[in-house]
Each structure stands twice: as structure tokens, then as C-alpha cells.
Amino acid sequence: MRRALITKSAAAETAARPQPTVEALMFSLRERGTKALSEPDVKRRLFELSDQQVIEVGDRLQKLKSEIARAWSTEEVKLLLRARLK
Amino acid sequence: MSVVSTEKLWDEMRREKAEAEQQFLSFAPFTMDPEKGLFITVEKRRGKEVWHEDVWLSAPFEIIGRVRDPHSHGWARLLKWKDDDDVIHQHPVADQDLHGDGAALCASLANAGLKIVTGGIRQLFVSYLNSAIVKARVTIVPRTGWHIVNDKRIFALPGEGIGIDGRVILAVEVTASHYASSGTLADWQGWPKWRQHIAAPALLLPLHSSPRF
């Protein structure tokens, strides 16, 4: 019963998160850096995320592996958060 | 490279933003104390003796910005305050309401938990509102999504609009009328307006959301 509840809760959590939006945003930011923050599509996606998802994006950008893309600095993550807070 | 917790950064920046956004306006002869409220400094005289006294006018409130409708009418100032239960209220005060005796305006604000001085002195509270110069602009929209504001397409999100300057607030966040007037009674009694504004858009809806009267 407890397991069923946990599974249901996890499923609800997943359903609430527009994961493709997170991934599309990650792609834009990873590829074009902070310049992407001025793009309307990126802004829109950023505002569609929950606070927790924005934090997740910031953490992931800071931990990018060098073979994939350059990791973001704290200042760059601040720019991301500032764009979301506007 | 050291990794700083984004959560910590987020909390810090949100707090800074909230502090920066506080709009407790003071200008002579008014002082808005964020803790004690609005005061006016008045000059008192007795014989040759002259002194200044602060007279309380209301509980503290912020003026968030100037509000107007998409057609640049209905100008107002958006006020924000906390009631005695710490519940936040946002209420637009229309410029046109500042031209009465202030009783009805103060009553409606008091009804939403803003304490205001009673008696004739409350006219000074109205004077404060009328004199407050606020640069920030606020656009109130009924919902998130696309809107036409000043002939420009904007995408409204809570707190921001893409394609528009200033802050965007959803109508559900403010204590405002849910209705607005458009045209005259005669216009609406005539068939063409009804057909143009209600029937025609309704026909464009898909079958499963067809209009019902």
C-alpha cells in the first residue's frame, strides 16, 4: 500500500513537471550560454518552470562536464536566476 | 571550479528582490514608516512658539506602481499592505476616486484591512495618494498568455510580460472589479454589436466548447 502510494506520488510529481521544457531550456543555455537568456522562447520556458526546476537547471549548468559544454560560473547562474526573478 | 548551491543563490536573490521592490514612499510633508505607517508633519503654533508634530494617517502600505488598462484609461495606483493577520492585500485605487471626499475610498480600503485615520483629516491621506509620483508601471491582465496591450502583442506571465515594460499582475492577485464597461447601453441593445463581439467569436470555438446561453 505504502509502495503504491509512493509510486503514485512519484508519478504525479513527474506528470507535474514539463521535463521536455527543462531539457529544451538546458539545450539552449548549454549551447548559447547566457546570450540565450534574452531569447523570447528561452524566457518563456524559464517562466514555465517551478522554483525547484530552476534550481535544478542552475545546479546542472554548474556541473556540466567539459566534454559536453563549459560549466557555468556562479555569476552566470546569477544571471539565469535574475532573468527568472524579473 | 567551485560549485555554489543554486538553492542558496536563489533564496538570497529572492530576498534581495523583495527588499528592493518595497515601495514605501516618503515625500514632504509625508513620511511613510514601513513599521508605523503614514505620518504628516504639521506645523503647530502657540503664541510665538512654533513646533512640528507628526500626525498619524494610516497603517504602512506600499505603492507598487501606476496601473492602466490596455487602452491607457482607468489610471490608478496599485497599493499593497498587510492586514492584522499578515495577509497581503493588493488594491488599485483609481485616480478618479481621489476626487471625491475620500470617505468611500477610505471605507473600501479599511474593509480590506488597511487602518486609516477617521474624520476630516483623512483628506490628507487622499492628498498623499494623489501626490505620490510612481515611475513603475503595472499591467493587470485577466490570465497568463497572449494579450494585446497598446496594439502590441505581449505574453503575460506572473511578474513579467514578454514584450511589455513594467510588472504584470494577474487579476486574481488584486482586489479589483472583475467587470469593465465597454460601449453604451444603446450599442449593446443593437444587434450588430452583440453579433460582432459575442456571437462571431463564439462561432470560432470548436464544437466541444460551443457557446451556451
Interface residues (C-beta under 8 A of the other chain):
Chain A: P40 K43 R44 F47 D51 V54 I55 E56 V57 G58 D59 Q62 K63 A71 S73 T74 V77 K78 L81 R82 L85 K86
Chain B: M1 S2 V3 V4 S5 T6 E7 L9 W10 M13 R14 K17 F155 L157 P158 G159 E160 I162 G163
